[in-house]
């Protein structure tokens, strides 16, 4: 969801209707307080004298091992052990000034929501609120079965029995640290907001979130970077039918009457002069902005590259940063390579984090272009980068190496090295990356894809990249192709690839908020969709492609034609 939907429930007008004077929840310092969690106020003690309230939030009676209708086995059981929610507070000021950044978590209750009554402990040193009281918020992000929706409710609150003269510390954003306790954030923390379209404060694929936090700030200084952002945004918005109205593009309540199909090109053209000045400017900040601009603009290729009537030979390949503009589509990969190969850029790589983030972003783009065009990746892969790469980036680099071997007609020795590296990746690098919840597809219930939930985008990206790499290595095994093989050997290969593809798609469908997961699924389908002959599986794969089309508004006619018969 976008932040304006879940934050303070703004779409319901909550910001314009603050609590009435005197309506406040008491937080006894060093004590505890109990709240009621229900589907509706009618199912609490606050309405009808509690006549419709029960031990459970829906006002009904249930056994202790109850789970909601439609949930998989073992889901939302064991006192709701798959989930938790927080209470947070912020002192004084107008409700409109309260944000996720200045709310501080004061109490968390695991294994909830479960029963109607929930009791929270209050820190002993919680200071008094300023005159007028504090604002409190209750936040719940379901983490497990079902979609990761965001629930937020706001309250007026006040602290009682406080003898502390301490002040609330500034809250830091939480960091995922399940597998590495050294990354955990100590002290005051913000409430978790993750897996949403906007407003995420939970670190995902890039722990420093360069393209979310750093790039917009740099764009204020570098117009070419801002224009690159505008170019990709314009292309995306102009293609998505849900934003189109007779008056123009309507996005998040903003009517863009002048936004048209050609605006992306106009914004892109404004970036070109900066590329030509690259060799003339020795400023590190400017050079970082150039690589970030090129990487962002390459997204235009991902959007435009699938135009059904486009021909690869029509692409204009810039031979370097100083290449001249042509009326045909620009290929930004040579620009990216030229910038990264520049000695000054290589010297920056060790101490400038944005250029590192841009490199790994570009490497992920290489996977898309290589798998969809069936051509070897062009970006350099220095061996020393592997040593310092994070686990997810090791997965990405491995997948790029596999693509370079396959479409670059690599040697048998390289295949054997990649098979060893695949095993190392699965059994060493990703050994602790396990699903939070996993359930095989129940064919008796008409299910095709397994249910596989991971706790973060970084985990699912690592696994999807590994699945894609293994599918290529299994299906393109040169030793199996060089010798006469029995039909049973090939059936085994085809079956393994099909299972890998079903897992790839299942992961994507279980994480609808992670757009790249659906892109990875579509890439796999395009490559190995013809391995599927069962009509129900083919229909299911087609539905994944349609979701991909609807989410990105990218032409997929050729891909859909694979499943028309």
Buried (B, 14 or more C-beta within 10 A) or exposed (E): BBBBBBBBBBEEEBBEEBBEEEEBBEBBBBEEBEBBBBEEEEBBBEBEEEEBBBEBBBBEEBEEEEBEEEBBEBBBBEEBBBBBBBBBBBBEEEBEEBEBEBBBBBBBBEBBBBBBBBEBBBBEEBBBBEEEBBBBBBBBBBBBBBEBEBEBBBBBBBBBBBEBEEEBEEBBBBBBEEEEEEEEBEEEBBBBBBBBEBBBBBBBBBBEBBBBEBBEEBBEEBBBBBBBBBBBBBBBBBBBEEBEEEEBBBBEEEEBEEBEEEBBBEBBEBBBEBBEEBBEBEEBEBBBBBBBBBBBBBBBBBBBBBEEEEEEEEBEBBEBBBBEBEEEBBBBBBBBBBBBEBEBBEEBBEEBEBBBBBBBBBBBBBBBBBBBEEBBBBBEEEEEBBEEBBBBBBBBBBBBBBBBBBBBEBEEEBBEBBBEBBEEBBEEBBEEBEBBBBBEBEEEEEBBBBBBBBBBBBBBBBBBBBBBBBBBBBBBBBEBEEEEBEEEEEEBBBEBBBEBBBBBBBBBBBBBBBBBBBBBBBBBBBBBBEBBEEEEBBEBBBBBBBBBBBBBBBBBEEBEEBBEE
